[in-house]
């Protein structure tokens, strides 16, 4: 219902307006791409189209996961790589292509974006449970109430045993519930299983990998400053 602290388009108006707005924004993106120099535009357009298709694939996987309870950590990480990370990766890659960087630097820029994109999405999962709603800009606990297959829930389903598993299963199966109580109960389960600290560790690993890629790019540190800072 909320994005960046404001009602989403489909909530403020309706789903059709949201879809059409997205279509128009895609057209506008192609308008901007027309500004790319002719000797580089073919490469940029090819990668733009490949990335757009990957994002759609990732979104479809995310929707497929709604009806599955056997989603693995590897499947989830691949889904968020497609849904979110390749877009950030391409944004950096495109900057390298347009800026005339060599292929090694372009590859490092892409890998940096993908790694930090995964870290970003894992952080988003974490903030849905532990974030400040004012700073987060979205409904805190929304993923828990919707039984959304986040990294935290997938790890909890893998780790939970005995009475903890029984309680988690009960909340996941509940058709009617008090939202606040469910969020608090599932959050306690996450704490019991060490899910928060494990997720934070994963986030740090992916961001560290991304920053390492940026450090390895042979360029003036001052020019890399905006990315590293």
N, CA, C and O of each residue as an XYZ file, in Angstrom:
916
protein
N       0.795     -1.229      0.000
C       0.000      0.000      0.000
C       0.824      1.275      0.000
O       0.352      2.317     -0.455
N       2.068      1.206      0.511
C       2.915      2.389      0.599
C       4.263      2.135     -0.061
O       4.820      1.041      0.027
N       4.770      3.160     -0.717
C       6.128      3.154     -1.246
C       6.716      4.535     -1.004
O       6.127      5.549     -1.378
N       7.891      4.561     -0.369
C       8.552      5.833     -0.042
C       7.618      6.760      0.735
O       7.656      7.979      0.568
N       6.788      6.173      1.578
C       5.914      6.937      2.448
C       4.656      7.472      1.800
O       3.908      8.215      2.435
N       4.401      7.112      0.544
C       3.225      7.612     -0.163
C       2.395      6.444     -0.705
O       2.939      5.368     -0.950
N       1.077      6.644     -0.896
C       0.237      5.569     -1.449
C       0.723      5.163     -2.829
O       1.082      6.017     -3.640
N       0.739      3.865     -3.101
C       1.133      3.381     -4.416
C       0.056      3.715     -5.445
O      -1.098      3.969     -5.103
N       0.462      3.706     -6.709
C      -0.446      4.123     -7.780
C      -1.715      3.269     -7.812
O      -2.816      3.796     -7.970
N      -1.559      1.949     -7.661
C      -2.744      1.082     -7.727
C      -3.671      1.295     -6.534
O      -4.863      1.001     -6.614
N      -3.124      1.810     -5.418
C      -3.964      2.106     -4.254
C      -4.658      3.454     -4.408
O      -5.835      3.599     -4.077
N      -3.921      4.434     -4.910
C      -4.476      5.779     -5.050
C      -5.501      5.843     -6.170
O      -6.508      6.542     -6.055
N      -5.245      5.102     -7.277
C      -6.172      5.050     -8.393
C      -6.677      3.615     -8.579
O      -7.637      3.209     -7.925
N      -6.039      2.846     -9.464
C      -6.427      1.445     -9.618
C      -5.335      0.696    -10.376
O      -4.364      1.298    -10.835
N      -5.502     -0.625    -10.505
C      -4.463     -1.455    -11.116
C      -4.227     -1.100    -12.589
O      -3.084     -1.100    -13.046
N      -5.294     -0.799    -13.334
C      -5.140     -0.478    -14.751
C      -4.310      0.783    -14.955
O      -3.449      0.836    -15.834
N      -4.574      1.787    -14.142
C      -3.799      3.028    -14.242
C      -2.339      2.755    -13.899
O      -1.436      3.313    -14.523
N      -2.106      1.894    -12.906
C      -0.727      1.562    -12.522
C       0.002      0.879    -13.670
O       1.153      1.208    -13.955
N      -0.657     -0.071    -14.331
C      -0.033     -0.800    -15.441
C       0.259      0.144    -16.599
O       1.353      0.118    -17.162
N      -0.713      0.974    -16.957
C      -0.511      1.910    -18.065
C       0.577      2.929    -17.741
O       1.345      3.320    -18.621
N       0.645      3.357    -16.488
C       1.693      4.304    -16.083
C       3.071      3.666    -16.259
O       4.010      4.317    -16.717
N       3.183      2.395    -15.893
C       4.444      1.689    -16.082
C       4.814      1.574    -17.546
O       5.983      1.707    -17.909
N       3.807      1.324    -18.399
C       4.062      1.240    -19.840
C       4.611      2.559    -20.377
O       5.563      2.576    -21.158
N       4.003      3.656    -19.951
C       4.444      4.974    -20.419
C       5.866      5.271    -19.933
O       6.676      5.839    -20.666
N       6.154      4.885    -18.701
C       7.501      5.113    -18.170
C       8.548      4.319    -18.958
O       9.665      4.796    -19.159
N       8.190      3.114    -19.403
C       9.104      2.322    -20.227
C       9.367      3.033    -21.554
O      10.506      3.085    -22.018
N       8.314      3.581    -22.161
C       8.474      4.329    -23.414
C       9.398      5.526    -23.197
O      10.257      5.811    -24.031
N       9.217      6.225    -22.074
C      10.058      7.380    -21.793
C      11.519      6.967    -21.622
O      12.428      7.714    -21.985
N      11.743      5.756    -21.060
C      13.119      5.262    -20.915
C      13.784      5.142    -22.280
O      14.950      5.503    -22.445
N      13.030      4.628    -23.268
C      13.595      4.515    -24.625
C      13.887      5.897    -25.210
O      14.843      6.056    -25.969
N      13.081      6.886    -24.867
C      13.363      8.248    -25.318
C      14.735      8.707    -24.814
O      15.513      9.304    -25.558
N      15.012      8.424    -23.558
C      16.311      8.819    -22.997
C      17.457      8.039    -23.654
O      18.538      8.582    -23.880
N      17.207      6.764    -23.955
C      18.257      5.945    -24.563
C      18.635      6.451    -25.950
O      19.745      6.200    -26.421
N      17.725      7.160    -26.606
C      18.031      7.705    -27.925
C      19.161      8.738    -27.879
O      19.728      9.095    -28.912
N      19.480      9.213    -26.670
C      20.557     10.186    -26.521
C      21.940      9.536    -26.498
O      22.955     10.232    -26.555
N      21.984      8.198    -26.415
C      23.268      7.494    -26.407
C      23.933      7.630    -27.780
O      23.255      7.595    -28.808
N      25.244      7.782    -27.792
C      25.978      7.930    -29.049
C      25.773      6.707    -29.946
O      25.656      5.582    -29.460
N      25.733      6.937    -31.235
C      25.361      5.892    -32.198
C      26.276      4.664    -32.152
O      25.823      3.551    -32.418
N      27.544      4.851    -31.820
C      28.468      3.708    -31.818
C      28.294      2.823    -30.583
O      28.905      1.759    -30.487
N      27.459      3.264    -29.640
C      27.261      2.486    -28.410
C      25.798      2.133    -28.159
O      25.492      1.341    -27.268
N      24.910      2.711    -28.930
C      23.490      2.537    -28.619
C      23.025      1.095    -28.817
O      22.172      0.625    -28.064
N      23.563      0.380    -29.814
C      23.118     -0.991    -30.045
C      23.438     -1.876    -28.835
O      22.607     -2.674    -28.402
N      24.643     -1.726    -28.303
C      25.038     -2.520    -27.132
C      24.176     -2.166    -25.921
O      23.751     -3.049    -25.176
N      23.924     -0.880    -25.728
C      23.108     -0.446    -24.594
C      21.672     -0.967    -24.711
O      21.110     -1.468    -23.738
N      21.086     -0.847    -25.899
C      19.708     -1.309    -26.102
C      19.586     -2.818    -25.897
O      18.615     -3.288    -25.304
N      20.561     -3.572    -26.382
C      20.528     -5.017    -26.218
C      20.545     -5.389    -24.739
O      19.775     -6.244    -24.302
N      21.421     -4.750    -23.971
C      21.510     -5.052    -22.549
C      20.281     -4.526    -21.787
O      19.840     -5.142    -20.817
N      19.739     -3.402    -22.226
C      18.522     -2.864    -21.606
C      17.381     -3.859    -21.771
O      16.668     -4.151    -20.811
N      17.206     -4.380    -22.979
C      16.121     -5.333    -23.241
C      16.319     -6.643    -22.479
O      15.361     -7.207    -21.949
N      17.562     -7.126    -22.425
C      17.846     -8.356    -21.680
C      17.532     -8.164    -20.195
O      16.963     -9.047    -19.553
N      17.905     -7.012    -19.665
C      17.662     -6.732    -18.250
C      16.173     -6.620    -17.958
O      15.694     -7.145    -16.953
N      15.438     -5.937    -18.834
C      13.991     -5.801    -18.641
C      13.309     -7.164    -18.614
O      12.404     -7.396    -17.812
N      13.741     -8.060    -19.486
C      13.167     -9.408    -19.517
C      13.497    -10.168    -18.235
O      12.657    -10.897    -17.706
N      14.727     -9.996    -17.734
C      15.118    -10.662    -16.487
C      14.295    -10.162    -15.309
O      13.898    -10.950    -14.451
N      14.036     -8.865    -15.260
C      13.221     -8.307    -14.177
C      11.815     -8.913    -14.197
O      11.262     -9.247    -13.150
N      11.251     -9.050    -15.385
C       9.923     -9.669    -15.505
C       9.973    -11.134    -15.055
O       9.055    -11.611    -14.388
N      11.030    -11.834    -15.416
C      11.175    -13.231    -14.987
C      11.262    -13.322    -13.471
O      10.629    -14.180    -12.855
N      12.050    -12.430    -12.872
C      12.174    -12.424    -11.421
C      10.859    -12.143    -10.729
O      10.543    -12.761     -9.713
N      10.085    -11.209    -11.275
C       8.774    -10.903    -10.696
C       7.846    -12.104    -10.797
O       7.068    -12.369     -9.881
N       7.925    -12.838    -11.918
C       7.086    -14.027    -12.065
C       7.472    -15.097    -11.049
O       6.603    -15.745    -10.466
N       8.784    -15.284    -10.836
C       9.220    -16.237     -9.814
C       8.691    -15.832     -8.445
O       8.251    -16.680     -7.669
N       8.733    -14.533     -8.148
C       8.239    -14.032     -6.866
C       6.763    -14.388     -6.692
O       6.345    -14.788     -5.605
N       5.988    -14.246     -7.740
C       4.563    -14.597     -7.668
C       4.359    -16.106     -7.564
O       3.458    -16.570     -6.866
N       5.208    -16.873     -8.267
C       5.118    -18.328     -8.170
C       5.371    -18.809     -6.741
O       4.764    -19.779     -6.285
N       6.269    -18.122     -6.046
C       6.610    -18.519     -4.675
C       5.439    -18.355     -3.711
O       5.439    -18.953     -2.635
N       4.443    -17.554     -4.083
C       3.304    -17.320     -3.194
C       2.558    -18.616     -2.872
O       1.959    -18.730     -1.803
N       2.586    -19.579     -3.769
C       1.838    -20.826     -3.568
C       2.760    -22.003     -3.243
O       2.320    -23.153     -3.249
N       4.036    -21.723     -2.961
C       4.988    -22.792     -2.643
C       5.518    -22.636     -1.223
O       5.734    -21.520     -0.749
N       5.723    -23.757     -0.556
C       6.304    -23.739      0.787
C       7.654    -24.445      0.820
O       8.204    -24.688      1.894
N       8.188    -24.776     -0.351
C       9.467    -25.469     -0.418
C      10.538    -24.621     -1.100
O      11.502    -25.156     -1.648
N      10.369    -23.289     -1.066
C      11.330    -22.388     -1.705
C      12.657    -22.459     -0.951
O      12.690    -22.314      0.271
N      13.748    -22.683     -1.682
C      15.059    -22.782     -1.054
C      15.751    -21.418     -1.016
O      15.353    -20.482     -1.708
N      16.787    -21.332     -0.197
C      17.554    -20.088     -0.128
C      18.151    -19.756     -1.492
O      18.139    -18.599     -1.913
N      18.673    -20.770     -2.182
C      19.284    -20.539     -3.500
C      18.254    -20.016     -4.497
O      18.548    -19.106     -5.272
N      17.051    -20.585     -4.480
C      15.995    -20.119     -5.382
C      15.629    -18.678     -5.071
O      15.439    -17.868     -5.979
N      15.532    -18.362     -3.793
C      15.152    -17.003     -3.404
C      16.214    -15.989     -3.831
O      15.887    -14.931     -4.368
N      17.472    -16.311     -3.593
C      18.541    -15.389     -3.972
C      18.578    -15.176     -5.479
O      18.849    -14.067     -5.941
N      18.309    -16.223     -6.248
C      18.254    -16.064     -7.702
C      17.070    -15.197     -8.111
O      17.170    -14.397     -9.040
N      15.947    -15.361     -7.412
C      14.766    -14.557     -7.725
C      15.042    -13.067     -7.497
O      14.723    -12.241     -8.352
N      15.636    -12.721     -6.341
C      15.887    -11.304     -6.081
C      17.009    -10.770     -6.971
O      17.053     -9.576     -7.270
N      17.913    -11.653     -7.393
C      18.930    -11.219     -8.351
C      18.263    -10.748     -9.638
O      18.620     -9.707    -10.189
N      17.283    -11.531    -10.113
C      16.580    -11.181    -11.344
C      15.631    -10.003    -11.135
O      15.588     -9.081    -11.950
N      14.883    -10.036    -10.056
C      13.839     -9.041     -9.838
C      14.395     -7.648     -9.538
O      13.809     -6.641     -9.936
N      15.513     -7.597     -8.842
C      16.040     -6.323     -8.362
C      17.468     -6.056     -8.798
O      17.778     -4.980     -9.310
N      18.347     -7.049     -8.592
C      19.780     -6.783     -8.670
C      20.296     -6.523    -10.081
O      21.175     -5.682    -10.274
N      19.754     -7.241    -11.072
C      20.260     -7.038    -12.431
C      19.976     -5.622    -12.922
O      20.694     -5.102    -13.776
N      18.935     -5.001    -12.384
C      18.608     -3.626    -12.786
C      19.672     -2.658    -12.292
O      20.127     -1.786    -13.032
N      20.064     -2.823    -11.026
C      21.129     -1.977    -10.494
C      22.448     -2.282    -11.193
O      23.240     -1.385    -11.481
N      22.669     -3.580    -11.462
C      23.884     -3.954    -12.173
C      23.960     -3.309    -13.547
O      25.007     -2.793    -13.940
N      22.852     -3.337    -14.277
C      22.845     -2.737    -15.615
C      23.016     -1.229    -15.560
O      23.664     -0.641    -16.426
N      22.431     -0.595    -14.532
C      22.574      0.865    -14.416
C      24.052      1.248    -14.345
O      24.478      2.212    -14.982
N      24.840      0.485    -13.563
C      26.265      0.770    -13.480
C      26.985      0.354    -14.762
O      27.876      1.053    -15.243
N      26.585     -0.796    -15.303
C      27.181     -1.273    -16.554
C      26.972     -0.254    -17.675
O      27.901      0.038    -18.428
N      25.760      0.286    -17.787
C      25.462      1.242    -18.841
C      26.325      2.495    -18.693
O      26.786      3.062    -19.684
N      26.539      2.920    -17.451
C      27.418      4.065    -17.239
C      28.813      3.790    -17.760
O      29.454      4.662    -18.345
N      29.284      2.550    -17.539
C      30.597      2.180    -18.040
C      30.650      2.161    -19.555
O      31.615      2.638    -20.153
N      29.616      1.612    -20.178
C      29.572      1.551    -21.644
C      29.565      2.953    -22.242
O      30.346      3.258    -23.142
N      28.672      3.804    -21.731
C      28.551      5.165    -22.256
C      29.822      5.959    -21.997
O      30.216      6.800    -22.805
N      30.468      5.684    -20.850
C      31.680      6.422    -20.494
C      32.934      5.925    -21.175
O      34.010      6.493    -20.988
N      32.807      4.855    -21.977
C      33.956      4.358    -22.715
C      34.916      3.509    -21.899
O      36.098      3.429    -22.232
N      34.428      2.867    -20.830
C      35.283      2.013    -20.007
C      35.634      0.737    -20.771
O      34.952      0.367    -21.727
N      36.714      0.065    -20.337
C      37.078     -1.199    -20.984
C      36.161     -2.317    -20.466
O      35.423     -2.136    -19.497
N      36.227     -3.465    -21.131
C      35.300     -4.551    -20.807
C      35.472     -5.062    -19.375
O      34.492     -5.435    -18.728
N      36.707     -5.082    -18.879
C      36.935     -5.557    -17.512
C      36.258     -4.635    -16.504
O      35.618     -5.101    -15.562
N      36.400     -3.335    -16.704
C      35.773     -2.373    -15.795
C      34.251     -2.457    -15.875
O      33.569     -2.369    -14.854
N      33.715     -2.627    -17.090
C      32.267     -2.743    -17.273
C      31.738     -3.973    -16.543
O      30.682     -3.915    -15.913
N      32.470     -5.088    -16.626
C      32.059     -6.312    -15.945
C      32.079     -6.129    -14.427
O      31.190     -6.617    -13.729
N      33.086     -5.431    -13.922
C      33.173     -5.181    -12.482
C      32.058     -4.261    -12.011
O      31.505     -4.450    -10.927
N      31.730     -3.266    -12.824
C      30.622     -2.379    -12.483
C      29.315     -3.159    -12.388
O      28.523     -2.954    -11.468
N      29.101     -4.051    -13.344
C      27.881     -4.864    -13.335
C      27.829     -5.754    -12.103
O      26.802     -5.822    -11.428
N      28.933     -6.437    -11.805
C      28.966     -7.343    -10.658
C      28.781     -6.576     -9.354
O      28.142     -7.074     -8.427
N      29.336     -5.370     -9.278
C      29.153     -4.537     -8.088
C      27.677     -4.224     -7.875
O      27.162     -4.324     -6.761
N      27.008     -3.846     -8.955
C      25.590     -3.514     -8.855
C      24.739     -4.708     -8.472
O      23.826     -4.588     -7.655
N      25.034     -5.860     -9.058
C      24.271     -7.075     -8.754
C      24.454     -7.467     -7.287
O      23.483     -7.787     -6.601
N      25.687     -7.441     -6.814
C      25.956     -7.832     -5.424
C      25.272     -6.888     -4.441
O      24.638     -7.330     -3.484
N      25.404     -5.590     -4.682
C      24.772     -4.632     -3.772
C      23.257     -4.647     -3.920
O      22.538     -4.335     -2.970
N      22.766     -5.009     -5.107
C      21.326     -5.133     -5.293
C      20.739     -6.257     -4.454
O      19.655     -6.119     -3.887
N      21.469     -7.384     -4.378
C      21.024     -8.485     -3.526
C      21.068     -8.051     -2.066
O      20.143     -8.327     -1.301
N      22.155     -7.366     -1.680
C      22.235     -6.857     -0.316
C      21.102     -5.910      0.007
O      20.537     -5.951      1.100
N      20.766     -5.047     -0.958
C      19.662     -4.096     -0.781
C      18.339     -4.832     -0.555
O      17.574     -4.469      0.338
N      18.065     -5.869     -1.364
C      16.793     -6.570     -1.238
C      16.710     -7.339      0.080
O      15.646     -7.401      0.697
N      17.826     -7.924      0.511
C      17.846     -8.596      1.812
C      17.620     -7.586      2.935
O      16.939     -7.880      3.917
N      18.195     -6.399      2.782
C      17.980     -5.335      3.764
C      16.516     -4.922      3.786
O      15.962     -4.635      4.847
N      15.895     -4.894      2.619
C      14.474     -4.561      2.528
C      13.637     -5.603      3.280
O      12.693     -5.254      3.988
N      13.989     -6.877      3.121
C      13.301     -7.939      3.860
C      13.454     -7.736      5.365
O      12.498     -7.889      6.126
N      14.663     -7.393      5.778
C      14.941     -7.199      7.197
C      14.170     -6.010      7.759
O      13.598     -6.090      8.846
N      14.157     -4.906      7.010
C      13.476     -3.697      7.480
C      11.967     -3.869      7.543
O      11.296     -3.163      8.296
N      11.421     -4.800      6.759
C       9.986     -5.046      6.840
C       9.610     -5.542      8.232
O       8.478     -5.354      8.680
N      10.555     -6.170      8.908
C      10.305     -6.675     10.256
C      10.802     -5.701     11.319
O      10.115     -5.452     12.309
N      12.003     -5.150     11.111
C      12.663     -4.381     12.157
C      12.786     -2.885     11.862
O      13.366     -2.147     12.658
N      12.256     -2.437     10.748
C      12.449     -1.043     10.362
C      11.550     -0.053     11.072
O      10.511     -0.415     11.624
N      11.967      1.199     11.048
C      11.151      2.316     11.524
C      10.192      2.668     10.390
O      10.649      3.016      9.301
N       8.872      2.588     10.607
C       7.927      2.834      9.509
C       8.079      4.209      8.863
O       7.811      4.369      7.672
N       8.508      5.206      9.646
C       8.689      6.553      9.095
C       9.859      6.572      8.126
O       9.764      7.154      7.045
N      10.974      5.934      8.509
C      12.152      5.901      7.649
C      12.010      4.876      6.535
O      12.495      5.085      5.424
N      11.336      3.752      6.841
C      11.211      2.653      5.878
C      10.356      3.043      4.695
O      10.636      2.642      3.565
N       9.311      3.826      4.942
C       8.448      4.296      3.859
C       7.438      3.289      3.377
O       6.703      3.550      2.425
N       7.390      2.121      4.029
C       6.419      1.081      3.685
C       5.825      0.527      4.971
O       6.300      0.818      6.069
N       4.787     -0.267      4.817
C       4.136     -0.878      5.970
C       5.053     -1.919      6.616
O       5.400     -2.917      5.985
N       5.443     -1.690      7.865
C       6.283     -2.643      8.582
C       5.441     -3.843      9.000
O       4.344     -3.689      9.538
N       5.971     -5.050      8.744
C       5.249     -6.266      9.094
C       4.315     -6.754      8.013
O       3.648     -7.774      8.186
N       4.255     -6.046      6.904
C       3.357     -6.433      5.816
C       3.696     -7.791      5.235
O       2.799     -8.558      4.882
N       4.983     -8.099      5.130
C       5.392     -9.391      4.586
C       4.961    -10.533      5.493
O       4.532    -11.585      5.019
N       5.075    -10.322      6.801
C       4.668    -11.356      7.763
C       3.172    -11.600      7.675
O       2.729    -12.749      7.645
N       2.393    -10.532      7.633
C       0.936    -10.684      7.583
C       0.486    -11.378      6.302
O      -0.534    -12.068      6.291
N       1.253    -11.195      5.214
C       0.881    -11.783      3.927
C       1.529    -13.149      3.692
O       1.337    -13.751      2.636
N       2.296    -13.642      4.674
C       3.038    -14.910      4.509
C       3.961    -14.872      3.307
O       4.178    -15.888      2.648
N       4.503    -13.695      3.024
C       5.384    -13.552      1.860
C       6.687    -14.306      2.108
O       7.255    -14.243      3.198
N       7.155    -15.023      1.080
C       8.384    -15.799      1.193
C       9.591    -14.870      1.116
O      10.186    -14.691      0.054
N       9.936    -14.292      2.239
C      11.141    -13.472      2.318
C      12.316    -14.343      2.733
O      12.145    -15.509      3.090
N      13.503    -13.769      2.684
C      14.691    -14.503      3.120
C      14.532    -14.954      4.567
O      14.922    -16.066      4.922
N      13.962    -14.094      5.397
C      13.807    -14.414      6.816
C      12.859    -15.602      7.015
O      13.158    -16.505      7.796
N      11.731    -15.606      6.323
C      10.770    -16.694      6.487
C      11.332    -18.002      5.949
O      11.152    -19.053      6.566
N      12.008    -17.951      4.808
C      12.583    -19.167      4.227
C      13.597    -19.788      5.187
O      13.617    -21.006      5.367
N      14.439    -18.954      5.803
C      15.414    -19.469      6.764
C      14.724    -20.008      8.009
O      15.147    -21.019      8.570
N      13.656    -19.331      8.441
C      12.927    -19.802      9.625
C      12.289    -21.154      9.365
O      12.323    -22.031     10.229
N      11.707    -21.336      8.188
C      11.088    -22.621      7.844
C      12.132    -23.733      7.791
O      11.835    -24.885      8.107
N      13.346    -23.386      7.396
C      14.426    -24.373      7.322
C      14.941    -24.750      8.717
O      15.297    -25.903      8.964
N      14.976    -23.771      9.620
C      15.600    -23.990     10.931
C      14.633    -24.450     12.014
O      15.038    -25.150     12.942
N      13.382    -24.073     11.913
C      12.429    -24.329     12.999
C      12.212    -25.824     13.242
O      12.056    -26.604     12.303
N      12.205    -26.201     14.506
C      11.956    -27.589     14.900
C      11.004    -27.599     16.109
O      10.849    -26.592     16.800
N      10.387    -28.728     16.341
C       9.586    -28.934     17.539
C       8.509    -27.904     17.759
O       7.748    -27.587     16.845
N       8.438    -27.371     18.987
C       7.382    -26.426     19.360
C       7.484    -25.117     18.590
O       6.471    -24.477     18.308
N       8.711    -24.717     18.249
C       8.890    -23.476     17.477
C       8.295    -23.642     16.088
O       7.624    -22.742     15.582
N       8.539    -24.784     15.475
C       7.975    -25.066     14.153
C       6.453    -25.126     14.220
O       5.770    -24.627     13.326
N       5.922    -25.735     15.277
C       4.469    -25.843     15.429
C       3.831    -24.461     15.540
O       2.782    -24.207     14.948
N       4.472    -23.568     16.303
C       3.926    -22.219     16.447
C       4.003    -21.449     15.135
O       3.057    -20.755     14.761
N       5.130    -21.571     14.436
C       5.278    -20.883     13.150
C       4.236    -21.395     12.159
O       3.597    -20.605     11.464
N       4.063    -22.715     12.094
C       3.082    -23.305     11.182
C       1.673    -22.828     11.517
O       0.862    -22.586     10.623
N       1.389    -22.694     12.804
C       0.052    -22.250     13.221
C      -0.238    -20.837     12.724
O      -1.328    -20.559     12.225
N       0.733    -19.957     12.861
C       0.534    -18.589     12.392
C       0.442    -18.519     10.870
O      -0.330    -17.725     10.334
N       1.216    -19.336     10.178
C       1.185    -19.333      8.718
C      -0.133    -19.893      8.181
O      -0.583    -19.500      7.105
N      -0.744    -20.801      8.920
C      -1.991    -21.423      8.476
C      -3.230    -20.630      8.877
O      -4.320    -20.862      8.354
N      -3.058    -19.694      9.806
C      -4.209    -18.956     10.334
C      -4.880    -18.117      9.245
O      -4.216    -17.355      8.542
N      -6.194    -18.261      9.111
C      -6.958    -17.481      8.140
C      -7.426    -16.156      8.746
O      -7.510    -15.141      8.055
N      -7.722    -16.182     10.020
C      -8.136    -14.978     10.727
C      -7.178    -14.745     11.890
O      -6.898    -15.661     12.664
N      -6.683    -13.533     12.010
C      -5.712    -13.246     13.061
C      -5.614    -11.746     13.296
O      -5.994    -10.940     12.447
N      -5.099    -11.394     14.456
C      -4.782    -10.001     14.755
C      -3.407     -9.710     14.164
O      -2.421    -10.351     14.529
N      -3.342     -8.750     13.257
C      -2.098     -8.469     12.549
C      -0.936     -8.160     13.467
O       0.170     -8.660     13.265
N      -1.179     -7.343     14.470
C      -0.111     -6.955     15.394
C       0.406     -8.169     16.148
O       1.615     -8.325     16.319
N      -0.504     -9.035     16.602
C      -0.096    -10.230     17.336
C       0.733    -11.164     16.458
O       1.730    -11.729     16.908
N       0.314    -11.323     15.204
C       1.052    -12.209     14.297
C       2.451    -11.679     14.047
O       3.419    -12.438     14.098
N       2.571    -10.398     13.781
C       3.882     -9.803     13.522
C       4.793     -9.985     14.735
O       5.958    -10.356     14.594
N       4.259     -9.723     15.923
C       5.060     -9.860     17.144
C       5.473    -11.310     17.369
O       6.614    -11.579     17.745
N       4.544    -12.255     17.139
C       4.830    -13.677     17.377
C       5.885    -14.202     16.400
O       6.824    -14.888     16.805
N       5.730    -13.881     15.123
C       6.684    -14.363     14.122
C       8.046    -13.700     14.332
O       9.082    -14.338     14.142
N       8.049    -12.435     14.720
C       9.313    -11.749     15.010
C      10.039    -12.430     16.157
O      11.260    -12.581     16.106
N       9.315    -12.846     17.191
C       9.932    -13.565     18.310
C      10.554    -14.881     17.831
O      11.627    -15.274     18.289
N       9.872    -15.545     16.916
C      10.407    -16.798     16.355
C      11.704    -16.517     15.607
O      12.676    -17.261     15.740
N      11.719    -15.437     14.819
C      12.945    -15.060     14.111
C      14.098    -14.836     15.098
O      15.229    -15.255     14.853
N      13.792    -14.170     16.212
C      14.821    -13.902     17.212
C      15.326    -15.204     17.827
O      16.528    -15.386     18.023
N      14.403    -16.096     18.126
C      14.760    -17.386     18.724
C      15.688    -18.181     17.813
O      16.607    -18.852     18.284
N      15.447    -18.102     16.527
C      16.203    -18.889     15.551
C      17.473    -18.177     15.051
O      18.223    -18.731     14.247
N      17.703    -16.959     15.528
C      18.888    -16.215     15.099
C      18.814    -15.720     13.667
O      19.839    -15.531     13.013
N      17.591    -15.508     13.179
C      17.400    -15.117     11.777
C      17.907    -13.705     11.508
O      18.487    -13.440     10.455
N      17.691    -12.803     12.456
C      18.110    -11.411     12.226
C      19.616    -11.309     12.026
O      20.076    -10.701     11.059
N      20.384    -11.898     12.933
C      21.846    -11.803     12.842
C      22.364    -12.501     11.581
O      23.312    -12.027     10.954
N      21.744    -13.623     11.211
C      22.175    -14.338     10.004
C      21.908    -13.500      8.766
O      22.741    -13.444      7.861
N      20.737    -12.841      8.719
C      20.392    -11.999      7.578
C      21.339    -10.805      7.485
O      21.787    -10.447      6.396
N      21.640    -10.192      8.624
C      22.573     -9.058      8.634
C      23.946     -9.484      8.131
O      24.615     -8.723      7.433
N      24.370    -10.702      8.484
C      25.647    -11.220      8.010
C      25.638    -11.350      6.491
O      26.605    -10.975      5.827
N      24.550    -11.877      5.941
C      24.428    -12.025      4.492
C      24.450    -10.661      3.803
O      25.103    -10.487      2.774
N      23.742     -9.713      4.369
C      23.703     -8.358      3.795
C      25.115     -7.792      3.715
O      25.530     -7.272      2.680
N      25.841     -7.898      4.816
C      27.205     -7.364      4.853
C      28.108     -8.060      3.841
O      28.962     -7.419      3.228
N      27.926     -9.362      3.663
C      28.743    -10.105      2.696
C      28.521     -9.598      1.278
O      29.478     -9.411      0.526
N      27.258     -9.373      0.908
C      26.970     -8.935     -0.453
C      27.430     -7.500     -0.694
O      27.947     -7.191     -1.767
N      27.249     -6.630      0.280
C      27.728     -5.257      0.096
C      29.254     -5.217      0.040
O      29.832     -4.456     -0.736
N      29.899     -6.038      0.863
C      31.364     -6.084      0.838
C      31.864     -6.553     -0.526
O      32.845     -6.021     -1.045
N      31.194     -7.543     -1.104
C      31.573     -8.033     -2.428
C      31.399     -6.936     -3.470
O      32.243     -6.770     -4.351
N      30.301     -6.185     -3.368
C      30.054     -5.108     -4.316
C      31.098     -4.013     -4.232
O      31.596     -3.543     -5.255
N      31.435     -3.602     -3.006
C      32.438     -2.554     -2.843
C      33.826     -3.033     -3.268
O      34.639     -2.246     -3.751
N      34.094     -4.342     -3.083
C      35.371     -4.891     -3.534
C      35.497     -4.779     -5.051
O      36.566     -4.456     -5.569
N      34.404     -5.046     -5.756
C      34.417     -4.897     -7.221
C      34.720     -3.468     -7.624
O      35.491     -3.238     -8.557
N      34.125     -2.502     -6.935
C      34.375     -1.098     -7.253
C      35.829     -0.721     -6.970
O      36.440      0.035     -7.726
N      36.375     -1.251     -5.880
C      37.769     -0.952     -5.538
C      38.724     -1.478     -6.602
O      39.769     -0.878     -6.855
N      38.363     -2.604     -7.230
C      39.254     -3.243     -8.210
C      39.252     -2.545     -9.564
O      40.104     -2.834    -10.404
N      38.316     -1.637     -9.789
C      38.262     -0.927    -11.066
C      39.431      0.056    -11.147
O      39.650      0.853    -10.235
N      40.165     -0.013    -12.234
C      41.315      0.861    -12.421
C      40.840      2.242    -12.872
O      40.704      2.509    -14.066
N      40.592      3.103    -11.902
C      40.148      4.466    -12.202
C      40.567      5.381    -11.055
O      40.866      4.918     -9.955
N      40.585      6.649    -11.320
C      40.932      7.647    -10.312
C      39.977      7.516     -9.123
O      38.763      7.585     -9.315
N      40.491      7.329     -7.890
C      39.632      7.195     -6.708
C      38.638      8.337     -6.549
O      37.528      8.142     -6.054
N      39.042      9.519     -6.970
C      38.134     10.666     -6.861
C      36.900     10.458     -7.734
O      35.786     10.818     -7.352
N      37.112      9.876     -8.902
C      35.995      9.642     -9.830
C      35.082      8.514     -9.316
O      33.885      8.489     -9.602
N      35.675      7.588     -8.553
C      34.855      6.506     -7.992
C      34.172      6.930     -6.691
O      33.330      6.205     -6.161
N      34.534      8.088     -6.191
C      33.999      8.567     -4.923
C      32.486      8.520     -4.786
O      31.977      8.021     -3.782
N      31.746      9.035     -5.784
C      30.272      9.016     -5.654
C      29.685      7.614     -5.490
O      28.651      7.447     -4.843
N      30.341      6.606     -6.073
C      29.863      5.229     -5.942
C      30.252      4.638     -4.591
O      29.461      3.925     -3.973
N      31.449      4.926     -4.140
C      31.948      4.361     -2.881
C      31.383      5.076     -1.660
O      31.298      4.497     -0.577
N      31.000      6.326     -1.840
C      30.517      7.103     -0.695
C      29.047      6.941     -0.459
O      28.502      7.536      0.470
